[in-house]
Amino acid sequence: MKKLLQLVAVVLMKIINWKKLFFLLAIMTAAGMVLQTYTLPPKTMASFYTSLNGSTVHLSETLSLERSEQFHLVPTAPVVSSNSSFVQSVPVSEGRARVSPLPRSSSSRRRRRRDAKIDRSNEQKAVSPPPPPRTLPTRLQRYIWSLPPDEALVYAKREMQNVSTVTEDPQLYAPLFRNVSVFKRSYELMETILKVYIYPDGGRPIFHVPHLRGIYASEGWFMKLIEENRQFVSKDPKKAHLFYLPYSARQLEMALYVPNSHNMRPLSIFLRDYVYKIAAKYPFWNRTHGSDHFLVACHDWGPYTVNEHQELSRNTIKALCNADLSEGIFVAGKDVSLPETTIKNPRRPLRNVGGGRRVSQRPILAFFAGNMHGRVRPTLLKYWSDKDEDMRIYGPLPGRVSRKMTYIGHMKSSRFCICPMGYEVNSPRIVEAIYFECVPVIIADNFALPLNDVLDWTAFSVVVAEKDIPKLKEILLAIPLRRYLVMQTNVKMVQKHFLWNPKPIKYDLFHMVLHSIWSSRLNQIQVSES
């Protein structure tokens, strides 16, 4: 057998040309490798890019041949969120490559629709701002946080005595403020120091149930946002600089007031007993006689619900929409004038904000429409209803008028929006006018204007005395066009300070109200010259 195999090998060596055979095999192998590169899908593509913060990010993506023909990758472009200064890089596609149409089945169409939904959801996730990066506290911050509350307030008071001038701040428009440098420094100290303790006591719905709809919604939105807040709220009352009485004047009225009784005393007695309860249970009220406690009430009856408790009425910081200086309840310099805002849809509190027209598209000089109650509105109608085409002054907006132009349409088409008081000095029309970029004209003697401790209302509004209603048109026409253009620009700029954002944003209405309460508490602190 062995000899036979040797004989076969000798014969093959003589017959076959082995050089040609090896050359043929090499050509076939090379051809097979080239064919494989054109027929098989590409392998995982890997790329790198450097993010804006300097870190290297690895992108890996497996692309099918069909998707690689439809799309091509381009460098990343920055996307800026309107709610954050953080800049994020996301991939941007410049366009689609043209692909010859192919017949597709219904299943492929469903698959494309599903993929499109996934792509859109991924795009939304990519554009949404990330949470702010956590920063380590500085040595100064750690020192301030270690101070007892009273000493921290003294530190803040001393800091406010040496305020450096603010030359430029992109988030603050200086013409709107009485002193933008003082406000900015006080706001910074509030962010660093302030802690609020919310009393857990009190039964629902009067306590801890925010009323978020209607003209009294401001008190409810403040309650909602402060109880959800983690930055300013402390669970330990010993660390608190302020104490919040979490009641709703609107809920108090709905729960206890007897219709048509005209008797508000049961409401005052209820709130008085609540203060007695927390004063007996906790040491904090008696320590300062309530001067470091505050309440927020937007209902017209808010000031009258505190009359049965002397310390509650005189010492507590009251944030009130009904900020009437003539009644002796609201104290200028201590209490806070709370803006009255109308919220129609709590899920979309910013629905009707903005959209104001240019001055050239505002043919109406002044506009008002509303119910006839209080002492000012009947006088307004007496002198200006159906008297002048430039002065669109109505009671409830007539149907013949509203069919041509809505209430909001009138505000957007008017240069000045008249905001007369009703039963009380406050009016939600002031903030409505700001929302629609219409310069508000406020007619309410003895009214402490909202947030007037920091805002300069002469920059974006007109205040007319009640006795000057007969000269209203003359007063408005006396404002030069150049001055009006500045005022209307200021109305647009002040708008952000009057917004209830579902998630609070720096310098919005939640923070502005809280800052005014903080500032009032700081004004109580006495610091020696030494």
C-alpha positions as CSV (number, residue, x, y, z in Angstrom):
1,M,0.0,0.0,0.0
2,K,2.8,2.3,0.9
3,K,4.5,1.7,-2.5
4,L,1.3,2.4,-4.3
5,L,0.9,5.8,-2.7
6,Q,4.5,6.7,-3.5
7,L,3.8,5.7,-7.1
8,V,0.7,8.0,-7.3
9,A,2.6,10.9,-5.8
10,V,5.4,10.6,-8.4
11,V,2.8,10.5,-11.3
12,L,1.0,13.7,-9.9
13,M,4.2,15.5,-9.6
14,K,5.0,14.9,-13.3
15,I,1.4,15.6,-14.6
16,I,0.2,18.7,-12.5
17,N,1.8,22.2,-12.9
18,W,1.8,23.2,-9.2
19,K,3.0,26.8,-9.8
20,K,-0.1,27.6,-12.0
21,L,-2.3,25.9,-9.4
22,F,-1.0,28.0,-6.5
23,F,-1.3,31.2,-8.6
24,L,-5.0,30.4,-9.4
25,L,-5.8,29.8,-5.7
26,A,-4.2,33.1,-4.8
27,I,-6.4,35.0,-7.4
28,M,-9.6,33.2,-6.1
29,T,-8.8,34.1,-2.5
30,A,-8.2,37.8,-3.3
31,A,-11.4,38.0,-5.4
32,G,-13.4,36.4,-2.6
33,M,-12.1,39.1,-0.1
34,V,-13.0,42.0,-2.4
35,L,-16.5,40.6,-3.1
36,Q,-17.1,40.2,0.7
37,T,-16.4,43.9,1.3
38,Y,-19.1,45.0,-1.2
39,T,-21.8,42.5,-0.2
40,L,-21.7,42.2,3.6
41,P,-23.1,45.1,5.8
42,P,-20.6,47.5,7.4
43,K,-19.3,46.8,10.8
44,T,-19.8,49.0,13.8
45,M,-18.8,52.5,13.1
46,A,-17.1,54.3,16.0
47,S,-16.3,58.0,16.3
48,F,-15.3,60.4,19.0
49,Y,-16.1,64.0,19.7
50,T,-15.2,66.4,22.5
51,S,-18.0,68.0,24.4
52,L,-18.1,71.6,25.5
53,N,-16.9,70.8,28.9
54,G,-13.8,69.1,27.6
55,S,-14.7,65.5,28.2
56,T,-14.3,62.9,25.4
57,V,-17.5,61.1,24.4
58,H,-17.5,57.8,22.4
59,L,-20.3,57.3,20.0
60,S,-21.0,53.8,18.6
61,E,-23.8,53.1,16.2
62,T,-24.5,50.1,14.0
63,L,-26.0,51.3,10.7
64,S,-27.7,49.2,8.2
65,L,-26.9,49.7,4.5
66,E,-30.3,51.3,3.9
67,R,-30.0,53.9,6.7
68,S,-26.4,54.7,5.8
69,E,-27.6,55.6,2.3
70,Q,-30.4,57.8,3.6
71,F,-28.4,59.8,6.2
72,H,-24.9,61.2,6.6
73,L,-23.4,62.3,9.9
74,V,-22.3,65.9,10.4
75,P,-20.5,67.6,13.3
76,T,-22.5,68.4,16.4
77,A,-24.1,71.8,16.9
78,P,-24.9,73.5,20.2
79,V,-28.5,73.7,21.4
80,V,-29.4,76.2,24.1
81,S,-32.4,75.7,26.3
82,S,-34.5,78.8,27.0
83,N,-34.8,77.7,30.7
84,S,-31.2,77.1,31.3
85,S,-27.8,78.6,30.5
86,F,-26.4,75.2,30.0
87,V,-25.4,74.4,26.5
88,Q,-25.7,70.8,25.2
89,S,-24.4,69.2,22.0
90,V,-26.6,67.0,19.9
91,P,-26.1,65.5,16.5
92,V,-27.7,67.5,13.6
93,S,-28.6,66.0,10.3
94,E,-28.3,68.4,7.4
95,G,-30.6,66.5,5.1
96,R,-31.5,63.3,3.4
97,A,-29.7,61.7,0.4
98,R,-32.0,61.0,-2.5
99,V,-33.0,57.3,-2.7
100,S,-34.9,55.8,-5.6
101,P,-38.4,54.9,-4.5
102,L,-39.1,51.2,-3.8
103,P,-42.4,49.5,-3.4
104,R,-43.1,49.1,0.3
105,S,-45.7,47.0,2.2
106,S,-48.0,48.2,4.9
107,S,-45.9,46.6,7.5
108,S,-42.9,48.6,6.3
109,R,-45.0,51.8,6.5
110,R,-46.0,50.9,10.1
111,R,-42.4,50.3,10.9
112,R,-41.3,53.6,9.5
113,R,-44.0,55.4,11.5
114,R,-42.9,53.7,14.7
115,D,-39.3,54.6,14.0
116,A,-40.3,58.2,13.3
117,K,-42.0,58.4,16.7
118,I,-39.0,56.9,18.4
119,D,-36.7,59.4,16.6
120,R,-38.9,62.3,17.7
121,S,-39.0,61.2,21.3
122,N,-35.2,60.8,21.3
123,E,-34.9,64.3,19.8
124,Q,-37.0,65.7,22.6
125,K,-34.9,63.9,25.2
126,A,-31.8,65.3,23.6
127,V,-32.9,68.9,23.6
128,S,-34.4,68.9,27.1
129,P,-32.0,70.6,29.5
130,P,-30.0,68.4,31.9
131,P,-30.1,69.0,35.7
132,P,-27.7,71.7,36.8
133,P,-24.3,70.4,37.8
134,R,-23.7,70.0,41.5
135,T,-21.0,72.4,42.8
136,L,-19.1,72.0,46.0
137,P,-19.8,74.7,48.6
138,T,-17.1,77.2,49.1
139,R,-15.5,77.8,52.4
140,L,-17.5,81.0,52.9
141,Q,-20.8,79.1,52.2
142,R,-19.9,76.4,54.7
143,Y,-19.1,79.1,57.3
144,I,-22.5,80.9,56.7
145,W,-24.4,77.6,56.9
146,S,-22.7,76.8,60.2
147,L,-24.0,80.1,61.7
148,P,-27.2,80.1,63.9
149,P,-30.1,81.7,62.1
150,D,-29.9,85.0,64.0
151,E,-26.2,85.4,63.3
152,A,-26.7,84.5,59.6
153,L,-29.2,87.3,59.3
154,V,-26.8,89.8,61.0
155,Y,-24.1,88.7,58.5
156,A,-26.5,89.4,55.6
157,K,-27.5,92.7,57.0
158,R,-23.8,93.8,57.2
159,E,-23.3,92.6,53.6
160,M,-26.1,94.8,52.5
161,Q,-24.3,97.9,53.9
162,N,-21.5,97.5,51.4
163,V,-23.0,96.7,48.0
164,S,-20.9,96.9,44.9
165,T,-22.4,98.5,41.8
166,V,-23.7,96.1,39.2
167,T,-22.6,97.4,35.8
168,E,-24.1,94.6,33.6
169,D,-26.2,91.6,34.3
170,P,-27.9,89.8,31.3
171,Q,-30.7,88.5,33.5
172,L,-31.6,91.8,35.1
173,Y,-32.8,94.9,33.3
174,A,-31.7,97.8,35.4
175,P,-34.4,100.4,34.4
176,L,-37.1,98.2,36.0
177,F,-35.6,98.4,39.5
178,R,-35.3,101.1,42.2
179,N,-31.7,99.9,42.7
180,V,-30.6,96.9,40.7
181,S,-27.3,96.5,42.6
182,V,-29.0,96.3,46.0
183,F,-31.6,93.9,44.7
184,K,-29.0,91.6,43.1
185,R,-26.9,91.4,46.3
186,S,-30.0,90.8,48.5
187,Y,-31.2,88.1,46.1
188,E,-27.8,86.4,46.2
189,L,-27.8,86.4,50.0
190,M,-31.3,84.9,50.0
191,E,-30.2,82.1,47.7
192,T,-27.2,81.4,50.0
193,I,-28.8,81.8,53.4
194,L,-32.6,81.6,53.6
195,K,-34.3,78.6,55.1
196,V,-38.1,78.5,55.6
197,Y,-39.9,76.2,58.0
198,I,-43.5,75.2,57.0
199,Y,-45.8,74.3,59.9
200,P,-47.2,70.8,59.3
201,D,-50.2,71.6,61.5
202,G,-53.6,72.5,60.1
203,G,-56.4,70.5,58.6
204,R,-57.4,70.3,55.0
205,P,-58.7,72.0,52.9
206,I,-57.9,75.3,54.6
207,F,-54.3,74.4,55.2
208,H,-51.8,72.8,52.7
209,V,-54.4,72.7,49.8
210,P,-53.4,75.3,47.2
211,H,-56.2,77.0,45.2
212,L,-54.6,77.3,41.7
213,R,-57.4,78.7,39.6
214,G,-59.1,82.1,39.2
215,I,-58.2,85.6,40.3
216,Y,-57.0,84.5,43.7
217,A,-54.5,81.9,42.4
218,S,-51.4,83.8,43.5
219,E,-51.7,82.5,47.1
220,G,-52.2,79.0,45.9
221,W,-49.3,79.0,43.5
222,F,-47.0,80.3,46.2
223,M,-48.1,77.6,48.6
224,K,-47.7,74.9,46.0
225,L,-44.2,76.0,44.9
226,I,-42.9,76.6,48.4
227,E,-44.1,73.2,49.7
228,E,-42.4,71.5,46.7
229,N,-39.2,73.5,47.1
230,R,-36.0,71.9,48.5
231,Q,-33.6,74.8,48.2
232,F,-35.3,77.1,50.7
233,V,-37.4,74.8,52.9
234,S,-35.9,73.3,56.0
235,K,-37.4,70.3,57.9
236,D,-35.6,71.5,61.0
237,P,-37.3,74.6,62.5
238,K,-34.2,75.4,64.5
239,K,-32.4,76.2,61.2
240,A,-35.2,78.4,59.9
241,H,-35.0,82.2,59.4
242,L,-38.7,82.4,58.5
243,F,-41.8,80.4,59.4
244,Y,-44.7,80.0,56.9
245,L,-48.4,79.8,58.0
246,P,-49.6,77.6,55.1
247,Y,-53.3,78.6,55.0
248,S,-55.4,79.7,52.0
249,A,-57.7,82.7,52.5
250,R,-59.7,81.5,49.5
251,Q,-60.2,78.0,51.0
252,L,-60.9,79.6,54.4
253,E,-63.8,81.7,52.8
254,M,-65.2,78.7,51.0
255,A,-65.1,76.5,54.1
256,L,-66.4,78.8,56.8
257,Y,-68.2,81.8,55.4
258,V,-72.0,81.7,55.5
259,P,-73.3,83.2,52.2
260,N,-75.0,86.6,52.5
261,S,-74.1,86.8,56.2
262,H,-71.6,89.6,55.7
263,N,-69.8,88.3,58.8
264,M,-66.1,87.6,58.5
265,R,-65.5,87.2,62.2
266,P,-65.7,83.4,62.2
267,L,-62.8,83.3,59.7
268,S,-60.7,85.6,61.9
269,I,-61.5,83.5,65.0
270,F,-60.5,80.3,63.2
271,L,-57.1,81.8,62.2
272,R,-56.6,83.3,65.7
273,D,-57.1,79.8,67.3
274,Y,-54.6,78.3,64.8
275,V,-52.0,80.8,66.0
276,Y,-52.8,80.0,69.6
277,K,-52.2,76.4,68.8
278,I,-48.8,76.7,67.2
279,A,-47.7,79.2,69.8
280,A,-48.5,76.6,72.5
281,K,-46.9,73.7,70.6
282,Y,-43.7,75.4,69.4
283,P,-41.4,78.0,71.0
284,F,-40.8,80.0,67.8
285,W,-43.8,82.3,67.7
286,N,-43.4,83.5,71.3
287,R,-39.7,84.0,70.8
288,T,-40.3,86.9,68.3
289,H,-44.0,87.5,68.9
290,G,-44.6,86.4,65.3
291,S,-42.2,88.9,63.6
292,D,-40.3,86.1,61.7
293,H,-43.6,84.4,60.6
294,F,-45.4,85.2,57.3
295,L,-48.6,84.5,55.5
296,V,-49.6,84.8,51.8
297,A,-53.2,85.7,51.0
298,C,-54.7,87.0,47.8
299,H,-58.4,86.9,48.6
300,D,-59.9,90.4,49.1
301,W,-60.7,89.4,52.7
302,G,-57.1,88.4,53.5
303,P,-56.4,91.5,55.6
304,Y,-59.6,91.1,57.6
305,T,-58.8,87.5,58.6
306,V,-56.0,88.6,60.9
307,N,-57.9,91.1,63.1
308,E,-58.7,88.9,66.0
309,H,-55.0,88.3,66.9
310,Q,-53.0,91.4,67.7
311,E,-49.6,90.0,67.1
312,L,-50.7,88.3,63.9
313,S,-52.0,91.6,62.6
314,R,-49.2,93.9,63.7
315,N,-46.0,91.8,63.7
316,T,-46.4,89.0,61.1
317,I,-45.1,89.7,57.5
318,K,-48.3,89.7,55.4
319,A,-48.0,89.2,51.6
320,L,-51.4,90.5,50.5
321,C,-53.0,91.3,47.1
322,N,-55.3,93.7,48.9
323,A,-52.5,96.1,49.8
324,D,-54.6,99.1,51.0
325,L,-52.5,101.6,52.9
326,S,-55.6,103.5,54.2
327,E,-57.0,100.7,56.5
328,G,-54.1,100.4,58.9
329,I,-53.7,96.6,58.3
330,F,-51.2,96.6,55.5
331,V,-48.0,98.2,56.8
332,A,-45.6,99.7,54.1
333,G,-42.0,98.6,54.6
334,K,-43.0,95.5,56.5
335,D,-45.8,93.8,54.5
336,V,-45.5,92.7,50.8
337,S,-47.9,93.7,48.0
338,L,-48.7,90.4,46.2
339,P,-49.5,90.6,42.5
340,E,-53.0,89.4,41.7
341,T,-52.8,87.0,38.7
342,T,-55.7,85.2,36.9
343,I,-55.0,81.5,36.2
344,K,-57.6,79.8,34.0
345,N,-55.9,76.5,33.5
346,P,-53.6,75.3,36.3
347,R,-51.9,72.8,33.9
348,R,-50.9,75.7,31.6
349,P,-50.5,78.8,33.8
350,L,-48.5,80.6,31.0
351,R,-51.0,79.9,28.3
352,N,-52.0,83.5,27.5
353,V,-48.7,85.2,28.2
354,G,-47.1,87.2,25.4
355,G,-48.2,87.7,21.8
356,G,-48.5,91.5,22.1
357,R,-48.5,93.6,19.0
358,R,-46.2,96.3,17.8
359,V,-47.1,99.9,18.6
360,S,-48.0,100.5,15.0
361,Q,-50.6,97.8,15.3
362,R,-52.2,99.3,18.4
363,P,-54.8,101.8,17.1
364,I,-56.7,102.1,20.4
365,L,-55.4,104.7,22.9
366,A,-57.0,103.1,26.0
367,F,-59.3,100.2,26.8
368,F,-61.3,98.9,29.8
369,A,-64.1,96.4,30.1
370,G,-65.5,95.0,33.4
371,N,-68.2,94.8,35.9
372,M,-69.4,97.9,37.7
373,H,-68.5,97.6,41.4
374,G,-66.5,99.8,43.7
375,R,-66.3,103.6,43.7
376,V,-64.0,104.1,40.7
377,R,-65.5,102.2,37.8
378,P,-68.8,104.0,37.7
379,T,-67.0,107.3,37.6
380,L,-64.8,106.0,34.7
381,L,-67.8,105.1,32.7
382,K,-69.6,108.3,33.5
383,Y,-66.8,110.4,31.8
384,W,-65.6,108.0,29.0
385,S,-68.2,105.4,28.0
386,D,-69.2,106.1,24.4
387,K,-67.6,109.5,24.6
388,D,-64.5,109.1,22.4
389,E,-63.4,106.7,19.7
390,D,-59.9,106.6,21.1
391,M,-61.1,105.6,24.6
392,R,-62.8,102.2,24.5
393,I,-64.4,102.2,27.9
394,Y,-67.2,99.7,28.6
395,G,-68.9,97.9,31.4
396,P,-69.1,94.2,30.6
397,L,-67.9,93.9,27.0
398,P,-71.0,94.2,24.8
399,G,-71.8,91.3,22.4
400,R,-71.8,93.6,19.4
401,V,-68.2,94.6,20.3
402,S,-66.8,91.1,21.3
403,R,-68.1,89.6,18.1
404,K,-65.6,91.9,16.2
405,M,-62.8,91.8,18.8
406,T,-62.3,89.7,21.9
407,Y,-61.3,91.1,25.3
408,I,-57.8,89.8,24.8
409,G,-57.8,91.2,21.3
410,H,-58.6,94.7,22.7
411,M,-55.8,94.5,25.2
412,K,-53.3,93.5,22.5
413,S,-54.6,96.3,20.2
414,S,-54.4,99.1,22.9
415,R,-51.5,101.3,23.9
416,F,-52.8,101.7,27.5
417,C,-54.9,99.3,29.5
418,I,-57.0,101.0,32.2
419,C,-56.8,99.1,35.6
420,P,-59.3,100.7,38.0
421,M,-59.9,99.2,41.4
422,G,-63.0,97.2,42.1
423,Y,-64.3,96.6,45.6
424,E,-60.7,96.7,46.8
425,V,-57.6,98.5,45.6
426,N,-56.1,95.5,43.8
427,S,-56.9,94.3,40.3
428,P,-55.8,91.3,38.2
429,R,-55.9,93.6,35.1
430,I,-52.5,95.0,36.0
431,V,-50.7,91.7,35.5
432,E,-53.0,90.9,32.5
433,A,-51.8,94.2,30.8
434,I,-48.2,93.2,31.4
435,Y,-48.8,89.8,29.9
436,F,-50.2,91.4,26.7
437,E,-47.5,94.0,26.6
438,C,-50.0,96.9,27.2
439,V,-48.9,99.7,29.5
440,P,-51.1,99.5,32.6
441,V,-52.9,102.7,33.8
442,I,-53.6,102.2,37.5
443,I,-56.4,104.1,39.2
444,A,-56.6,103.2,42.9
445,D,-55.7,105.7,45.6
446,N,-53.8,104.3,48.6
447,F,-52.7,101.2,46.7
448,A,-49.2,99.9,47.5
449,L,-48.1,98.6,44.0
450,P,-47.0,95.0,43.8
451,L,-43.4,94.3,44.7
452,N,-42.8,98.1,44.9
453,D,-40.0,97.5,47.4
454,V,-37.8,96.6,44.4
455,L,-39.6,97.5,41.2
456,D,-39.8,101.1,39.9
457,W,-43.4,101.2,38.5
458,T,-42.9,104.6,36.9
459,A,-40.7,102.8,34.3
460,F,-43.5,100.7,32.9
461,S,-46.9,102.0,34.1
462,V,-49.0,105.2,34.6
463,V,-50.6,105.9,38.0
464,V,-53.6,108.3,37.8
465,A,-55.3,109.7,40.8
466,E,-59.0,109.0,41.1
467,K,-59.8,112.7,41.0
468,D,-58.1,113.0,37.6
469,I,-60.4,110.6,35.8
470,P,-62.0,113.4,33.8
471,K,-58.5,114.4,32.5
472,L,-57.6,110.8,31.7
473,K,-57.2,111.2,27.9
474,E,-55.3,114.4,28.4
475,I,-52.8,112.7,30.7
476,L,-52.2,109.8,28.3
477,L,-51.8,112.1,25.3
478,A,-49.2,114.2,27.2
479,I,-46.8,111.2,27.3
480,P,-44.4,111.7,24.3
481,L,-44.1,108.8,21.8
482,R,-40.5,108.3,22.6
483,R,-41.3,107.9,26.3
484,Y,-44.2,105.5,25.5
485,L,-41.9,103.3,23.4
486,V,-39.5,103.1,26.4
487,M,-42.3,102.2,28.7
488,Q,-43.7,99.5,26.4
489,T,-40.2,98.0,26.1
490,N,-40.0,97.9,29.9
491,V,-43.4,96.2,30.0
492,K,-41.9,93.4,27.9
493,M,-38.8,93.2,30.0
494,V,-40.7,93.1,33.4
495,Q,-43.0,90.3,32.1
496,K,-40.7,87.5,33.4
497,H,-40.9,88.8,36.9
498,F,-44.7,88.2,37.0
499,L,-44.8,84.6,35.8
500,W,-45.9,81.5,37.8
501,N,-43.7,78.8,36.3
502,P,-44.6,75.2,37.1
503,K,-41.0,74.8,38.0
504,P,-39.7,78.0,39.4
505,I,-37.0,79.9,37.4
506,K,-34.6,82.5,38.8
507,Y,-36.2,85.9,39.2
508,D,-39.7,84.7,38.4
509,L,-42.8,85.6,40.5
510,F,-42.2,82.9,43.1
511,H,-38.7,84.1,43.7
512,M,-39.7,87.8,43.6
513,V,-42.4,87.3,46.3
514,L,-40.0,85.2,48.4
515,H,-37.3,87.8,48.1
516,S,-39.6,90.6,49.2
517,I,-40.5,88.5,52.3
518,W,-36.8,87.9,52.9
519,S,-36.0,91.6,52.5
520,S,-38.8,92.5,55.0
521,R,-37.3,90.1,57.5
522,L,-33.8,91.5,56.9
523,N,-35.1,95.1,57.5
524,Q,-36.0,94.0,61.1
525,I,-32.4,93.2,61.9
526,Q,-30.5,95.9,63.9
527,V,-26.8,96.0,63.5
528,S,-24.5,98.2,65.6
529,E,-22.1,100.6,64.0
530,S,-19.1,98.8,65.4
